[in-house]
Amino acid sequence: MPPAPEFDAGVEPSAKRARLEPAAPALQLAYLGPEGTYGEQAARRFAHRLGVDVALVPCKSIASIYAHPAPFLCMPLENTLQGTVLETVDCLLSPLATKPRTPAAYRRPLAIADTVLRIDHQLVARRGVTLEQVEWVRSHEQALGQSRAFLDAYLPAARRVPWPSTAGAVASLFDAPNEPGAALCSSAAYEKDRWRLELLYSGTQAVKDNFTRFILLTRLPDVPVVPQPHGYGFTSLFACADPRALVSSHAQRSNIVVATHQRPAPANTAPEPFPRWVLAEVYERDPEQQDIGGTLWLGTFEMENPRAADAVNASQPQAPSPFAPSPFHSPFQSPYQSPAQTPTASHFYRI
Ligand SMILES: O=C(O)C(=O)Cc1ccccc1
């Protein structure tokens, strides 16, 4: 009797089996959601520039972006008409407080890039609602402020209701189906829901050339600064508790302070009528080439309270980085800053 054929279970011998590597999970990039915000547009640009597989994660507020454990965070920093985005600067300065507000398990984020978006607001309401009927307008406080003159002229009696985001304000219109309200949002947010929206006015901001600058932060170690497509601006952000410190610590390095963002410090941190913390934007000159370098990263924080500096600088978990190591991200080190000029580690740190 011939031997029984070997039982073929339909499985290839293991040596021949195709080796399917598990796909690396996409790196998360947290932004101000929901879909349709200006923040989402900025986040998409950053994702493209990073050149790695990135999953966008919408967050409910700017504060919740900063608290998110995602390796990348996208936040609005400043606007042509409204200036500083207060919630963002509050987050960036929060490590100056004695108790860091970010959970200790998350690596404190560092800025690695910026992008500038043109901002053009649309006033929208649910289908059938007219401008004359609008009793309230919801939007991010930036959009309400940028549209102040329009609202004064066209909707003087309407209540202005700050909302965590522009696209969130649009979504809220459908939760209040019987109320004659409106929202200020991007064209993208309008386009997404246009079948159920009325476009009441296009371009409500006070000037046509209205821009918002967003920054990209990372919690990963050793991420190289992301090349700027425009090729200029080696901009660092430095925070300090006393604006005078900017002059003494930067003058001799021929750095130029080009902008400052100021917020009140907790009143008990300084015996002054105007206790304040300052985030300063600084061009770092390359002393060799006599020109200005190419990338944004947040600079060094000068600390009044060394205990706070220690808390912030406390060792943080190192997530594996998919990027080549960069010399630019070691603490207290800038390519154009000699260690001899760097004040003690307990008083300075980079954000
Ligand atoms: O709410 C949004 O869409 C944001 O991204 C914040 C914002 C609001 C208005 C102008 C720029 C950014």
The ligand as a MOL file (V3000), in Angstrom:
LIG
                    3D

  0  0  0     0  0            999 V3000
M  V30 BEGIN CTAB
M  V30 COUNTS 12 12 0 0 0
M  V30 BEGIN ATOM
M  V30 1 O -10.5290 77.4720 16.6620 0
M  V30 2 C -9.6990 77.2940 15.7430 0
M  V30 3 O -10.0320 77.0080 14.5800 0
M  V30 4 C -8.2710 77.4640 16.0140 0
M  V30 5 O -7.4710 76.7990 15.4370 0
M  V30 6 C -7.8940 78.5920 16.9260 0
M  V30 7 C -7.9070 79.8310 16.1160 0
M  V30 8 C -9.0360 80.6020 16.0470 0
M  V30 9 C -9.0340 81.7400 15.2550 0
M  V30 10 C -7.9110 82.0740 14.5410 0
M  V30 11 C -6.7880 81.2900 14.6100 0
M  V30 12 C -6.7730 80.1550 15.4090 0
M  V30 END ATOM
M  V30 BEGIN BOND
M  V30 1 2 1 2
M  V30 2 1 2 3
M  V30 3 1 2 4
M  V30 4 2 4 5
M  V30 5 1 4 6
M  V30 6 1 6 7
M  V30 7 1 7 8
M  V30 8 2 7 12
M  V30 9 2 8 9
M  V30 10 1 9 10
M  V30 11 2 10 11
M  V30 12 1 11 12
M  V30 END BOND
M  V30 END CTAB
M  END
